């Protein structure tokens, strides 16, 4: 049996770029792979206040868990103001985006892809 223990605190890192993170390169700086299995992937996302991942559809399901901070999550045409302790599920092929209101740390638990 293989057990993975990860200290998320050691992975937290924020980008200095402000505003819209519109390119793949911009998003790679704020997103770190935590764990990949044949069933799911977990990524850590860290956004400074005011940073935004633009809304776009992805071909996999994801559940976002907010560890700290707050932000506006776009799911399809709806917007949700979420904060520490909240979870939101987004089905595959539905547009999703995140705009940080207060320095935001969250996990994305994704369908394997």
C-alpha distances in whole Angstrom, upper triangle without the diagonal:
4,7,10,13,16,20,22,25,25,25,28,31,34,36,40,41,43,43,42,39,40,39,35,35,36,33,31,32,31,28,25,21,19,16,16,14,15,16,18,19,20,23,25,28,31,35,38,40,42,40,39,37,39,39,38,36,32,31,28,27,26,26,28,27,29,28,32,35,37,38,39,37,39,37,40,43,42,41,39,40,36,35,33,31,32,30,31,30,31,31,31,34,36,37,35,37,36,39,38,41,39,37,34,30,28,25,25,22,23,22,21,23
4,7,10,13,17,19,22,21,21,24,27,30,32,36,37,39,40,39,36,37,35,32,32,33,30,27,29,28,25,21,18,15,13,13,12,14,15,16,16,17,19,21,25,28,31,34,37,39,36,36,34,36,36,35,33,30,29,26,25,24,24,25,25,27,26,29,32,34,35,37,34,36,35,38,41,40,39,37,38,34,33,30,29,30,28,29,28,29,30,29,32,34,35,33,34,33,36,35,38,36,34,31,27,25,22,22,20,21,21,19,21
4,7,10,13,16,19,18,18,21,24,28,30,34,35,37,38,37,34,36,34,31,31,31,29,26,27,26,23,19,17,13,11,13,12,15,16,15,15,15,18,19,23,25,29,32,34,37,34,34,32,35,35,34,33,29,29,25,25,23,22,23,22,24,22,26,29,31,32,34,32,34,33,36,39,38,37,35,35,31,30,27,25,27,25,27,26,28,29,29,32,33,34,32,32,31,34,33,35,33,31,28,24,22,19,20,18,19,20,19,22
4,6,10,12,15,15,15,18,21,24,26,30,32,33,34,33,30,32,31,28,28,28,25,23,23,22,19,16,13,10,8,11,11,15,15,14,13,12,14,15,19,21,25,28,31,33,31,31,29,32,32,31,30,27,27,24,23,21,20,21,20,21,20,23,26,28,29,31,29,32,31,34,37,36,35,32,32,29,27,25,23,25,23,25,25,26,27,27,30,31,31,29,29,28,31,29,32,30,27,25,21,19,16,17,16,18,19,17,20
4,7,9,12,12,13,15,19,22,25,28,30,32,33,33,30,32,31,28,28,28,25,23,23,21,19,15,14,10,10,13,14,18,18,16,15,13,14,15,18,20,24,26,29,31,29,30,28,31,32,32,31,28,28,25,24,22,21,20,18,20,17,20,24,26,28,30,29,31,31,34,37,35,34,31,31,27,25,22,21,23,22,24,25,26,28,28,31,32,32,29,29,27,29,28,30,28,25,23,19,18,15,17,16,19,20,20,22
4,6,9,9,9,12,15,18,21,25,27,28,29,29,26,29,28,25,24,24,22,19,19,18,15,12,11,7,9,12,14,18,18,16,14,11,12,11,15,16,20,22,25,28,26,26,25,28,29,29,29,26,27,24,23,20,19,18,16,17,15,17,21,23,25,27,26,29,29,32,35,33,31,29,28,25,23,20,19,21,20,23,23,25,27,27,30,30,29,27,26,24,26,25,27,25,22,19,15,15,13,15,15,17,20,19,21
4,5,6,7,9,13,16,20,23,25,27,28,28,26,29,28,25,25,24,21,20,19,17,15,13,13,10,12,16,18,22,21,19,16,13,13,11,14,15,19,20,23,26,24,25,25,28,29,30,30,28,29,26,25,22,20,18,16,16,13,15,19,22,23,26,26,29,29,32,35,33,31,29,27,24,21,18,18,21,20,23,24,26,28,29,31,31,30,27,26,24,25,23,25,22,19,17,14,14,13,16,16,19,22,22,24
4,5,5,6,10,13,17,20,22,23,25,25,22,25,25,23,22,21,18,17,16,14,12,10,11,8,11,15,18,21,21,17,15,11,10,8,11,11,15,17,20,22,21,22,21,25,26,26,27,25,26,23,22,19,17,15,13,13,10,12,15,18,20,23,22,25,26,29,31,30,27,25,24,20,18,15,16,18,18,20,21,23,25,26,28,28,27,24,22,20,21,19,21,19,16,14,10,10,10,13,14,17,20,20,22
4,5,5,9,12,16,18,21,22,24,25,23,26,26,24,23,21,19,18,16,14,14,12,14,12,15,18,21,25,24,21,18,15,13,10,12,11,15,16,19,22,20,22,22,26,27,28,29,27,29,26,25,22,20,18,15,14,11,12,15,18,20,23,23,26,28,31,33,31,28,26,24,21,18,16,16,19,20,22,24,25,28,29,31,30,29,25,24,21,22,19,21,18,14,13,10,12,12,16,17,20,24,24,25
4,6,8,12,15,18,21,23,25,25,23,26,25,23,21,20,19,17,15,14,14,11,13,11,14,18,21,25,25,22,19,15,14,11,13,12,16,17,20,23,21,23,23,26,28,29,30,28,29,27,26,23,22,20,18,17,14,15,18,21,22,25,25,28,29,33,35,33,31,29,27,24,22,19,20,22,22,25,26,27,30,30,32,31,30,27,25,23,23,21,23,20,17,16,13,14,14,17,19,21,24,24,25
4,6,10,13,16,18,20,22,22,19,22,21,19,18,17,15,13,12,10,10,7,9,8,12,15,19,22,22,19,16,13,10,8,10,9,13,15,18,21,19,20,19,23,25,25,26,24,26,24,23,20,19,17,16,15,13,14,16,19,20,23,22,25,26,29,32,30,28,26,25,22,20,18,19,21,21,22,23,24,27,27,28,28,27,23,22,20,21,19,21,19,15,14,11,12,12,14,16,18,21,21,22
4,7,10,13,16,17,19,20,17,21,20,19,18,16,14,13,11,9,9,9,11,11,15,18,21,25,24,21,17,14,11,8,8,7,10,11,15,17,15,17,17,21,23,24,25,24,26,24,23,20,19,16,15,13,11,11,13,16,17,20,20,23,25,28,30,28,26,24,22,20,17,16,17,19,19,21,22,23,26,26,28,27,25,22,20,17,18,15,18,15,11,10,8,10,11,14,16,19,22,22,23
4,7,10,12,14,17,17,15,18,18,17,15,13,12,11,8,7,9,9,12,13,17,20,23,26,26,23,19,16,13,9,9,6,9,10,13,16,14,16,16,20,22,23,25,24,26,25,25,21,21,18,17,15,14,13,14,17,17,20,20,23,25,28,30,29,26,24,23,21,19,18,20,21,21,22,24,24,27,27,28,27,25,22,20,17,17,15,17,15,11,11,9,12,13,15,18,20,24,24,24
4,7,9,11,13,14,12,16,16,16,14,11,11,11,8,6,9,11,14,16,19,22,25,28,28,24,21,18,14,11,9,6,6,6,10,12,10,13,14,17,20,22,24,23,26,25,25,21,21,18,17,15,14,13,13,15,15,18,19,21,24,26,28,27,24,23,21,19,18,17,20,21,21,22,24,24,27,27,27,26,24,21,18,15,14,12,14,13,9,9,9,12,14,16,19,21,25,25,25
4,6,8,11,12,10,13,13,13,11,8,9,10,6,6,10,12,16,18,21,23,27,29,29,26,22,19,16,13,10,8,7,7,11,12,9,11,12,16,19,21,23,23,26,25,25,22,23,20,20,18,18,16,16,17,16,19,19,21,24,26,27,27,24,24,22,21,20,20,23,23,23,24,25,25,27,27,27,26,23,20,17,15,14,13,15,14,11,12,12,15,16,18,21,22,26,26,25
4,6,10,12,11,14,15,16,13,10,12,13,10,10,13,16,19,21,25,27,30,33,33,29,26,23,19,17,14,11,9,8,11,11,9,12,14,17,21,23,25,25,29,28,29,26,26,23,23,21,20,18,17,18,18,20,21,23,26,28,29,28,25,25,23,23,22,22,25,25,26,26,28,27,30,30,30,29,25,23,19,17,15,14,15,15,12,14,15,18,20,21,25,26,29,29,29
4,7,8,8,11,12,13,11,8,10,12,10,10,14,16,20,22,26,27,31,33,33,29,26,23,20,18,14,12,10,9,11,10,8,10,12,14,18,20,23,23,27,27,27,25,25,22,23,21,21,20,18,18,17,19,20,21,24,26,27,26,24,24,23,22,22,23,26,26,26,26,27,26,29,28,28,26,23,21,17,15,14,13,15,15,13,14,16,18,20,21,25,25,28,29,28
4,7,8,11,13,15,14,10,12,14,12,12,15,18,22,24,27,29,32,35,34,30,27,25,21,19,15,13,9,8,8,7,6,8,11,13,17,19,23,23,27,27,27,25,25,22,23,20,21,19,17,16,15,16,18,19,22,24,24,24,21,22,20,21,20,22,25,24,25,25,26,25,28,28,27,26,22,20,16,14,11,11,12,13,12,14,16,18,21,21,25,26,29,30,29
4,6,9,12,14,14,11,12,15,14,13,16,19,23,25,28,29,32,34,33,30,26,24,21,19,15,13,10,9,9,6,4,6,9,10,14,16,20,21,25,26,26,23,24,21,22,20,21,19,17,16,13,14,15,16,20,21,21,21,18,19,18,19,19,21,24,23,24,23,24,23,26,26,25,23,19,17,13,11,9,10,11,13,13,14,16,18,20,21,24,25,28,29,28
4,6,9,12,12,9,10,13,13,12,15,18,21,24,26,27,30,32,31,27,24,23,20,18,15,14,11,11,11,8,6,5,6,7,11,13,17,18,22,23,23,21,22,19,21,20,21,20,18,17,14,14,14,14,17,19,19,19,17,18,18,19,20,22,25,23,23,21,23,21,23,23,21,20,16,14,11,10,9,10,13,15,15,15,17,18,20,19,23,23,25,26,25
4,6,8,9,5,6,10,10,9,11,15,18,21,23,24,27,29,28,25,22,20,17,16,12,12,10,11,12,10,7,6,5,7,11,12,16,16,20,20,21,19,20,18,20,19,20,20,18,17,15,15,15,15,18,19,20,20,18,19,19,20,20,22,24,23,22,21,22,20,22,21,20,19,16,14,11,10,10,11,15,16,15,14,16,16,18,17,20,20,23,24,22
4,7,8,7,7,11,12,12,13,17,19,22,24,25,28,29,28,25,22,21,18,18,15,15,13,15,16,13,10,8,7,6,10,10,14,15,18,20,21,20,21,20,22,21,23,23,21,20,17,17,16,15,17,18,19,20,19,21,21,22,23,25,27,25,24,22,22,20,22,20,19,18,14,13,11,12,12,14,17,19,18,18,19,19,20,18,21,21,23,23,21
4,5,5,6,9,10,12,13,16,18,21,23,23,26,27,27,24,21,21,18,18,15,16,15,16,18,16,13,11,9,9,12,12,15,15,18,19,21,20,22,21,23,23,24,24,23,22,20,20,18,18,20,20,22,23,22,23,24,24,25,26,28,27,25,24,24,21,22,21,19,19,16,15,13,14,15,17,20,22,20,19,20,20,20,19,21,20,22,22,20
4,5,5,6,9,10,10,13,15,18,20,19,23,24,24,21,18,18,15,16,14,15,15,17,19,18,14,13,10,11,13,12,14,13,16,17,19,18,20,19,22,22,23,24,23,23,20,20,19,19,20,21,23,24,23,24,25,24,25,26,27,26,24,23,22,20,21,19,18,19,16,15,14,15,16,18,22,23,21,19,19,18,18,16,19,18,20,19,17
4,5,5,7,9,10,12,15,18,20,20,24,25,26,23,19,19,16,16,14,14,14,16,19,18,14,14,12,13,16,16,18,17,19,20,22,21,23,21,23,23,24,24,23,23,21,22,21,21,23,24,26,27,25,26,26,26,26,27,28,27,26,25,25,23,24,22,22,22,19,18,16,17,17,18,22,22,20,19,19,19,19,18,21,20,22,21,19
4,6,6,7,9,12,15,18,21,21,25,27,27,23,20,19,15,15,12,12,11,13,15,14,11,10,9,11,14,15,17,17,20,21,22,20,21,19,21,20,21,21,20,20,18,19,18,19,21,22,24,24,23,23,23,23,23,24,26,25,24,23,24,22,24,22,22,21,19,17,14,14,14,15,18,19,17,16,16,17,18,17,20,20,22,22,21
4,5,5,6,9,12,15,18,18,22,23,23,20,16,15,12,11,9,10,10,12,15,14,10,10,7,10,12,13,15,14,17,17,18,16,18,16,18,17,19,19,18,18,16,17,16,17,18,20,22,22,21,21,21,20,21,21,23,22,21,20,20,18,20,19,19,19,16,14,12,11,13,14,17,18,16,14,14,14,14,13,16,16,19,19,17
4,6,5,7,10,13,15,16,20,22,22,19,15,14,11,11,9,11,12,14,17,17,14,13,11,14,16,16,17,15,18,18,19,17,19,17,19,19,19,20,20,20,19,20,19,20,21,23,25,25,24,24,24,23,23,23,24,24,22,22,22,20,22,20,20,21,19,17,15,15,16,16,20,20,17,16,15,15,14,14,16,16,18,18,16
4,6,8,11,14,17,18,22,24,25,21,17,16,12,11,9,9,10,12,15,16,12,13,12,15,18,18,20,19,21,21,22,19,20,18,19,18,18,18,19,19,19,20,19,21,23,25,27,27,25,24,24,22,22,22,24,24,23,23,23,22,24,23,24,23,21,19,16,15,16,15,19,18,15,14,13,14,15,15,18,18,21,21,20
4,7,10,13,16,17,21,24,23,20,16,14,10,8,6,5,7,9,13,13,10,11,10,13,16,17,19,18,20,19,20,17,17,15,16,15,15,15,15,16,15,17,16,18,20,22,24,24,22,21,20,19,18,18,20,20,19,19,20,20,22,22,22,22,19,16,14,12,13,12,16,15,12,11,10,11,12,12,16,16,20,20,19
4,7,9,12,14,17,20,20,16,12,10,6,6,5,7,9,12,15,16,13,13,11,14,16,16,17,15,18,16,17,14,15,13,14,14,14,15,16,17,16,17,16,18,19,22,24,23,22,21,21,19,19,18,19,19,18,18,18,18,20,19,20,20,18,15,14,13,14,14,18,17,14,12,10,10,9,9,12,13,16,16,16
4,6,9,11,15,18,18,15,11,9,5,5,7,9,12,15,18,20,16,16,14,18,19,19,20,17,19,17,18,15,16,14,15,15,15,16,18,19,19,21,19,21,22,24,27,26,25,24,23,21,20,19,20,20,19,19,19,19,21,20,22,22,21,18,17,16,18,17,21,20,16,14,11,11,10,10,12,13,16,15,15
4,6,7,11,14,15,11,8,6,4,6,9,12,15,18,22,23,20,19,17,20,20,20,20,17,18,16,16,14,15,14,15,16,16,18,20,21,21,22,20,22,22,25,28,27,26,25,25,22,22,21,21,21,19,19,19,19,20,19,21,22,21,19,18,18,20,20,23,22,19,17,14,12,10,10,10,11,13,12,13
4,7,10,14,14,11,8,5,5,6,10,13,16,20,23,24,21,21,19,22,23,22,22,19,20,17,17,14,15,14,14,15,14,17,20,21,22,23,21,23,23,26,29,28,27,25,25,22,21,19,19,20,18,19,19,20,21,21,23,23,23,20,20,19,22,21,24,23,20,17,13,12,9,10,10,11,14,13,14
4,7,10,11,8,6,5,7,10,13,16,20,23,26,27,24,24,21,24,24,23,22,19,19,16,16,14,15,15,15,17,17,20,22,24,24,25,23,25,24,27,30,29,28,27,27,24,23,22,21,21,19,20,19,19,20,20,22,23,24,21,22,21,24,24,27,26,23,20,16,14,11,11,9,10,12,11,12
4,7,8,6,4,6,9,12,15,18,22,25,28,29,26,25,22,24,24,22,21,17,17,14,15,14,15,16,17,19,19,23,25,26,26,26,24,25,24,26,30,29,29,28,28,26,26,24,23,23,20,20,19,19,19,18,20,22,23,21,22,22,25,25,29,28,26,22,19,17,13,12,10,9,10,8,9
4,5,5,6,9,12,15,18,22,25,29,31,32,29,28,25,27,26,24,22,19,17,14,15,14,16,17,19,21,22,25,28,28,28,29,26,27,25,27,31,30,30,29,30,28,28,26,24,24,21,21,19,20,19,18,21,23,24,23,24,25,28,28,32,31,29,25,22,19,15,14,11,10,10,7,10
4,6,8,12,15,18,21,25,27,31,34,34,31,29,26,28,26,24,22,18,16,13,14,15,17,19,21,24,24,28,30,31,30,30,27,27,26,27,31,31,31,30,32,29,30,28,27,26,23,22,20,20,19,17,20,22,24,23,25,26,30,30,34,33,31,28,25,22,18,16,13,11,9,6,8
4,7,10,14,17,20,24,26,30,32,33,30,28,25,26,25,23,20,17,15,12,12,12,14,16,18,21,22,26,28,28,28,28,25,25,23,25,28,28,28,27,29,26,27,26,24,23,20,19,17,17,16,15,18,20,22,21,23,24,28,29,32,32,30,26,23,20,16,14,10,9,7,5,9
4,7,10,14,16,20,22,26,28,29,26,24,21,23,22,20,18,15,13,10,10,9,11,13,15,18,19,22,25,25,24,24,21,22,20,22,26,25,25,24,26,23,24,23,21,20,17,16,14,14,14,13,17,18,20,18,20,21,24,25,28,28,26,22,19,16,12,10,7,5,5,4,8
4,7,10,13,17,19,23,25,26,23,22,19,21,20,19,17,14,14,10,10,9,11,12,13,16,17,20,22,23,22,23,20,21,20,22,25,25,24,23,24,22,22,21,20,19,16,16,14,15,15,14,17,18,19,17,18,19,22,22,26,25,23,20,17,14,10,8,6,5,6,5,8
4,7,10,13,16,20,22,24,21,20,17,20,20,19,18,15,16,13,12,9,10,10,11,13,13,17,19,20,19,21,18,20,19,22,25,24,23,22,22,19,19,18,17,17,14,15,14,14,16,16,18,19,19,17,17,17,20,20,23,22,20,16,13,10,7,6,5,6,9,9,11
4,6,10,13,17,19,20,17,17,14,17,18,17,17,15,16,13,13,10,11,10,11,12,12,15,17,18,17,19,16,18,18,21,24,23,22,21,21,18,18,17,17,16,14,15,15,15,17,16,18,19,18,15,15,14,17,17,20,19,17,14,11,8,6,5,7,8,11,11,12
4,7,10,13,16,18,15,15,14,17,18,18,19,17,19,17,16,13,12,10,10,10,10,12,14,15,15,17,16,18,19,22,25,23,21,20,19,17,16,14,15,15,14,15,16,16,19,19,21,20,19,16,15,13,15,14,17,16,14,11,7,6,5,6,9,11,15,15,16
4,7,10,13,14,11,11,10,14,15,16,17,16,19,17,16,13,12,10,10,10,10,11,12,13,12,14,13,16,17,20,22,21,19,18,17,15,14,14,15,15,14,14,16,16,19,19,20,19,17,14,12,10,12,11,14,14,11,8,6,5,6,7,11,13,16,17,17
4,7,10,12,9,11,11,15,17,18,20,19,22,20,20,16,16,12,12,10,10,10,10,11,11,14,14,17,19,22,24,22,19,18,17,15,14,13,15,16,16,17,18,19,22,22,23,22,20,16,14,11,11,9,12,11,8,6,5,7,9,11,14,16,20,21,21
4,7,8,6,8,9,13,15,17,20,19,23,22,21,18,17,13,14,11,12,10,9,10,9,12,13,15,18,21,22,21,18,17,15,14,13,14,16,16,17,17,19,19,22,23,23,21,19,15,12,9,8,6,9,8,6,5,7,9,12,13,17,18,22,23,23
4,6,6,9,11,15,17,20,23,23,26,25,25,21,20,17,17,14,14,11,9,10,10,13,15,17,20,23,24,22,19,18,16,15,14,15,18,18,19,20,22,22,26,26,26,25,22,18,15,11,9,7,8,7,4,6,9,12,15,17,20,22,26,27,27
4,6,9,12,15,17,20,23,24,27,27,26,22,21,18,17,14,15,12,9,9,9,11,14,16,20,23,23,21,17,16,14,14,13,14,18,18,19,20,22,23,26,27,27,25,22,18,15,11,8,5,5,5,5,7,11,13,17,18,22,24,27,29,29
4,6,10,12,15,18,21,23,26,26,25,22,22,18,19,16,17,15,12,11,9,10,13,15,18,21,20,19,16,16,14,15,15,17,20,19,20,20,22,22,25,26,26,23,20,17,13,10,7,5,6,8,8,10,13,15,18,19,23,24,28,29,29
4,7,10,13,16,19,20,23,23,23,20,20,17,18,15,17,15,12,12,10,11,12,14,17,19,20,19,16,16,15,15,15,17,20,19,20,19,21,20,23,24,23,21,18,15,11,8,6,6,8,9,9,9,12,14,16,17,21,22,25,26,26
4,6,9,12,15,16,20,20,20,18,18,15,17,15,17,16,14,12,9,9,10,11,14,16,16,16,13,14,14,14,15,17,20,18,18,17,19,17,20,20,20,17,14,11,8,6,4,6,9,12,11,11,13,13,16,15,19,19,22,24,23
4,7,9,12,13,16,17,17,15,16,13,16,15,17,17,16,14,11,10,10,10,12,14,15,15,14,15,15,15,17,18,20,18,17,16,17,15,17,17,16,15,11,9,5,5,6,9,12,14,14,12,13,13,14,13,17,16,19,21,20
4,6,10,12,16,17,17,16,17,15,18,18,20,20,18,16,13,11,10,9,11,12,13,14,13,15,16,17,19,21,23,20,19,17,17,15,17,16,15,13,9,8,5,7,8,11,14,17,17,15,17,16,17,16,19,18,20,22,20
4,7,10,13,14,15,14,15,14,18,18,21,21,19,17,13,11,9,7,8,8,10,11,11,13,15,16,19,21,22,19,18,15,15,12,14,13,12,9,6,5,4,7,9,13,16,19,19,17,18,17,17,15,18,16,18,20,19
4,7,10,12,13,13,15,15,19,20,23,23,22,20,17,14,12,9,9,9,11,13,14,16,18,19,21,23,24,21,19,16,15,12,12,11,9,8,4,5,7,10,13,16,19,22,22,19,20,18,18,15,17,15,17,18,17
4,7,9,10,11,14,15,19,20,23,25,24,22,19,16,13,11,9,8,12,14,15,17,19,20,22,24,24,21,19,15,13,10,9,8,5,5,4,6,9,12,16,19,22,24,24,21,21,19,18,15,16,13,14,16,14
4,6,8,9,13,14,18,19,22,24,24,22,20,18,15,13,11,11,15,16,17,18,21,21,23,24,24,21,18,15,13,10,9,6,5,7,7,8,10,14,17,20,23,25,24,21,20,18,16,13,13,10,11,12,10
4,7,10,13,16,19,22,24,26,27,25,23,21,18,16,14,13,17,19,20,21,24,23,25,26,26,23,20,17,14,11,9,5,5,8,10,11,14,17,21,23,27,28,27,24,23,20,18,14,14,10,9,10,8
4,7,10,13,16,19,22,24,25,24,22,20,17,16,13,14,18,19,20,20,22,21,23,24,23,20,17,14,11,9,7,4,7,9,11,11,14,16,20,22,26,27,26,22,21,18,15,11,10,7,6,8,7
4,7,10,13,17,19,22,23,21,20,19,15,14,12,13,17,17,18,17,20,19,21,21,20,17,13,11,8,6,5,4,8,9,11,10,13,15,19,21,24,25,24,21,19,16,13,10,8,6,5,9,10
4,6,10,13,15,18,19,18,17,16,13,13,11,13,17,16,16,15,17,16,17,17,16,14,10,8,6,5,7,7,10,10,11,10,12,13,17,18,21,22,21,17,16,12,10,6,5,4,6,10,11
4,7,10,13,15,17,16,15,15,12,13,11,14,17,16,15,14,15,13,14,14,13,10,7,6,4,6,9,11,14,12,13,11,13,13,16,17,19,20,19,16,14,10,8,6,5,6,9,12,14
4,6,9,12,13,12,12,12,9,12,11,15,17,15,14,12,13,10,11,11,10,8,6,5,6,8,11,13,15,14,14,11,11,10,13,13,16,16,15,12,10,7,6,5,6,9,12,15,16
4,6,9,11,11,12,13,11,14,14,18,20,18,16,13,13,10,9,8,7,6,5,7,9,12,15,17,19,18,17,14,14,12,15,14,16,15,14,11,9,5,5,7,8,11,14,17,19
4,6,7,8,9,11,11,14,15,19,21,18,15,12,11,8,6,5,6,6,6,9,12,14,18,20,22,20,19,15,14,11,13,11,12,12,11,8,6,4,7,9,11,14,18,20,22
4,7,9,12,14,14,18,19,23,24,22,19,16,14,11,8,5,6,8,10,12,15,17,21,23,25,23,22,18,17,14,15,13,14,12,11,8,5,5,7,11,13,16,20,22,23
4,7,10,13,14,18,20,23,25,22,19,16,13,10,7,5,7,10,12,14,17,19,23,25,27,24,23,19,17,14,14,11,11,9,8,6,5,7,10,13,16,19,23,25,26
4,7,11,13,16,19,22,23,20,17,14,11,9,6,6,9,10,13,15,18,20,23,25,26,24,22,18,16,12,11,8,8,5,5,4,6,9,12,15,18,21,24,26,28
4,7,9,13,16,19,19,17,13,10,7,6,4,6,10,9,12,13,16,18,21,23,24,22,20,16,13,10,9,6,6,5,7,6,8,10,13,15,18,20,24,26,27
4,6,10,13,16,16,14,10,8,6,6,7,9,12,11,12,12,15,16,19,21,22,19,16,13,10,7,5,4,5,7,8,7,10,10,13,14,18,19,23,25,26
4,7,10,13,12,10,6,5,5,6,9,12,14,12,12,11,14,14,17,19,19,16,14,11,8,6,5,6,7,10,12,10,13,13,15,15,18,19,22,25,25
4,6,10,10,8,6,5,6,7,10,13,14,11,10,8,10,10,14,15,16,12,10,7,6,5,7,9,10,13,14,12,13,12,13,12,15,16,19,22,22
4,6,7,6,5,6,9,10,14,17,17,14,13,10,11,9,12,14,13,10,7,5,5,6,8,11,13,16,17,15,16,15,16,14,17,17,19,22,21
4,6,5,6,8,11,12,15,18,18,14,12,9,9,7,9,11,10,7,6,5,7,9,12,15,17,19,20,17,18,16,16,14,16,15,17,20,20
4,6,8,11,14,16,19,22,22,18,16,12,11,9,10,11,9,6,5,6,9,12,14,18,20,22,23,21,22,19,20,17,18,17,18,21,21
4,7,10,14,16,20,23,23,19,18,14,14,12,13,15,13,9,8,9,11,13,15,18,19,22,24,22,23,21,22,20,21,21,22,25,24
4,7,10,13,16,20,20,16,15,12,13,11,13,15,15,11,10,9,10,12,13,16,17,20,22,20,21,19,20,19,20,20,22,25,25
4,7,9,13,17,17,14,14,11,13,12,15,17,17,13,11,10,9,9,10,13,13,16,18,16,18,17,19,17,20,20,22,25,26
4,6,10,13,14,10,11,9,11,12,15,18,18,15,13,11,10,10,10,12,12,14,17,14,16,15,17,16,18,19,22,25,26
4,7,11,12,10,11,10,14,15,18,21,21,18,16,13,12,10,10,10,9,11,14,12,14,14,16,17,19,21,24,27,28
4,7,8,6,8,8,12,14,18,20,21,18,17,14,12,10,10,10,10,11,12,10,12,11,13,14,16,19,22,25,26
4,6,6,9,11,14,16,20,23,24,21,20,17,15,12,12,10,9,9,10,8,10,10,13,14,17,20,23,26,27
4,6,9,12,15,18,21,24,26,23,22,19,17,14,14,12,12,10,11,9,9,9,11,14,16,19,22,25,27
4,7,10,14,17,20,23,25,23,22,19,18,16,17,15,15,14,14,12,11,10,11,13,15,18,21,24,26
4,7,10,13,17,20,22,19,19,16,16,14,15,14,15,14,15,12,12,10,11,12,13,16,19,22,24
4,7,10,13,16,19,17,17,14,14,13,15,15,16,17,17,13,12,10,10,10,10,13,16,19,21
4,7,10,13,15,13,13,11,12,11,14,15,17,18,18,15,14,11,11,10,10,12,14,18,19
4,7,10,12,11,12,10,12,13,16,18,20,21,21,17,16,13,12,10,9,10,11,15,17
4,7,9,7,8,7,10,12,16,18,20,22,22,18,18,14,13,10,10,10,11,14,15
4,6,6,9,9,13,15,19,21,24,25,25,22,21,18,16,13,12,10,10,13,14
4,6,9,10,13,16,20,22,25,27,27,23,22,19,17,13,13,10,9,11,11
4,6,9,13,16,19,22,25,27,27,24,24,21,19,16,16,13,12,14,13
4,6,10,13,17,20,22,25,25,22,22,19,18,15,16,13,14,16,16
4,7,11,14,17,20,22,22,20,20,18,18,15,16,14,15,18,17
4,7,11,14,16,19,19,16,17,14,14,12,14,13,15,17,17
4,7,10,13,16,16,13,14,13,14,12,15,15,17,19,19
4,6,10,12,12,10,11,11,12,12,15,16,19,21,21
4,7,9,10,9,12,12,15,15,18,19,22,24,24
4,6,6,6,9,11,14,15,19,20,23,26,26
4,7,8,11,13,17,18,21,23,27,29,29
4,6,9,12,16,18,21,24,27,29,30
4,7,10,14,16,20,22,26,27,28
4,7,10,13,16,18,22,24,25
4,7,10,13,16,20,21,22
4,7,10,13,16,18,19
4,6,9,13,15,16
4,6,10,12,13
4,7,9,11
4,6,8
4,6
4
